[in-house]
Amino acid sequence: MVARAMKNCGLTDLRLVNPARFRTSGAKKWACNAKDVLHKARVFKTLKDAAEDTALSVGLSRREGKLRPPSIADTRAPIIIYGRSKKGRVALIFGREADGLARDELQLCDYIWTLPTSTMYPSLNLAQAVMVAAHEIYKEHEYRRPKIKVRIGEEAFVPKMEIAPVVEDLSRALFKLGYDDSDGGKLRRKILREFETLFGRGGLFYKDINMFLGLTARIAERVRE
């Protein structure tokens, strides 16, 4: 049913993390003419692996808490997601049918999108949530695309896996600057988390990657001096 909802809205890249058997006769029956989406679905061991080539990750959840990433307004979510998808890959992350995304999984998301539903029964099943979210983005694609102008040759946002070397170099630079001296690296790790969050929400172009790598290299040189 998720595969069918995706194809209804022009989406085909289905990624599953540690799924149950899903290429079954029953699943193919419910997928109808979206069997190709089901057949091409890719399986990953971890959520981090599944989203590493994306430039933005948006989790669908109603879960609340202080450590939850910032929420994105429902009216703004399709606009932001569609706009970012023109320059880089965006992941919509859905949790389990029974209990959704866990808190540690939400921490891997840049934003949280909560679909508005009645307080009488606010929970959507997985296929319903995929259909509603995908259709909101599809409407943005169909009806508002002429209003979003992307210049030919404009840079694309880099995926998360290409941001990793920047974070690693920044970590080494902070270490050389003495950020581990008094607290065993606690402050350094906090700073790195904040930068990773900033990079994910704002997005980085390749020119930004080169700038940060040059900056951390210069810091390393000065510390040696």
N, C-alpha and C positions, 0 to 999 in steps of 0.2 A: 504493500500500500504506500510506503514511503517512496519507492521507486516510481510508482505511478504518479504520485503527487509532484515529484521532482520533474518528470518529463512533461507533465501538464504545463509547467511553468518554464520550460526550456533549460532545465538543469540536468546534467548527466553524470557529474563526478561524485559518485557515492563512495564514501570511505567508512569502513566499519572497524571498531576497536574490539578485539576479542569477542567476536559474535558467536552466537549459536549457529547451527547449520541453517543456511539461508537459501541455498540453491536447490530447493526441494520442489516437488510437484505442486504442493499447496501454495508455496510462495510465488511460483510462476503463474499460478491461476489468479492470485490476487493482483499480481503486477500487470496482467492483461498485456497490452501492447508496449509495456515498459520492461519487457524481459531483457532487452539489451542493457538497460541500466543495471539491472540486477546481476546479469552475467559478468559485466565489466567492473563490478564493485571491487575495490581494493581493500585488503585486510591488513591491519597494523596491530602490533602488540601493545603500543601505548598511544595515548592521545597526543602526546608531544611529537611522536614520530609522524602521526597522521597529519599534523598541522604545520610541520617544520618548513614547508615550501610556500606557506601563505604569508601575505604581508599584513593581514588583519584577521583576528579571530573574534567572532561574536558568539557568545553562549546564550542559549535560550533557557531561561530559568525564572522561577518565582522565589527561589531560595533567598533569604535575607541574612544579613550578618555584617559585622564591621570589616571583615577581611574580604568582602566581596568586591570585585572590580566595579567601577562606576557604571551606573545605568545609562542607557541611551534612550531618549524619549521615543515612544512608539511612533509618533508622527514624523520624527526625524530619522529613525533607523533606516527605512528603505532608501531615503535620499543619500545618506552617508554611505551605506553599503554599496549602492549602485555606483555612486561617484568613485569610491575607492576601487571597485572592481574594474573600472576602465583603465586603471594604471597598475594593477597588481591583483594577485589571487586573494579572495576573501573566503574564510571558512565560517560556515554556520554550524555551530556545535550543539547537538541535541543529546540529552542524557538517556537513561534507561526508561523503559515504559513504566516501571513501577515507582521509581523514586528520583528520576532525573539525574542531574549532574551533582557529584559530590563536591564539597568545598575545595579540596585540593585540585580538582579538575577545573573549577571556576577560576582558580588562580592562574590558569594557563590562558584565560581569555583576556582580551583587551577591553571589551565592553560586555555588559549583560543587557539583553533585550527581553523585556517581560511583555508578553502579549496580553492585552486587556481582555478580561473575561468577567462574568458575573461572580459576585461573592457567594452566591448560592451554591455554585459548583465551579470553582476557578480552574480546576485541573483539566488539561487537554491530553488526549492520548497522543502518542508519538506521531502517527501519521497525520492527525489533525494539526498538530503544531507545525509540522513540516509544510503542510498545504497552506496554512494561513501565512506563515513567514515568507515562503517562496512566492506566493501570489502577490503579496505586498510589494516585493521587489520586482516581480514581473510587471505589475502596473506601472511602477516607476520607469521601467525599461520601455514600455509601450507608449505611455502617454506623456512622459516628461523628458524623454531622451533629447528632443531638439533643443531643450533649454540648457543642457549640459554640454558645453563645447570643450573638446579636447584637441589641442593643437597637434597637427601631424608632426611626428618626430619627438613629441614630449616624452620625457623619461618615465619609466615605470618604477613603481615602488619595488624594492628588493624583498625577496622572501626572508623569513626568519632565519633560515639556515645560513644565509649569507651575512646576517648581522652578528652571528656567533663570534667570528674572529675579532670584531670590534669590541665586544664585551670582554673577550679573553685578554685582548691587549690593554683595555682599560683596567682590568683587574690587576694585571702585572704592574701597570704604571702606579696604581694606588698603593700596591704593596711596596714598591720602591720608594714611594713618598712617605712611608711609615704609618699607613693606616692600620696595620696589624699590631703595632708596637704595644698598645695599652689594653686592647680588648680581644686579642686573638682573631681579629678579622671580622668582628661583628658589624662594625660601622662600614667596612669595605663591602660586605655582602649586602647591606642595606642600600648603599649607594648604587650598587650594580643592579639590584632589583628595581630601583626607581628609574634608572636609565633604560632598562629593558622595557619597563612599562611605557616610558616616554617614547621610545623608538616604535613600539607596537601601535600605540594610539595615533601618533603623528605620522608614522611612515618615514622611511629613509629612501632617498635616491642614491644611485651609485656615486654621484659626486659627494654626497654626505658621508658615505662609507670611506672614501678616499681622504676626506678632510679629517675624520676622526682617527683614522690610522696614522695619518701624518702627525696629528696632534700628540697621540700617545708615543709615537717614535721620538718626537722632539723632547717630550718629558723624560723618556728613558735616557736620552743623550745628556740632558742637563744634569740629571741625578748622578750619572757616572762622572761628570766633571767635578 
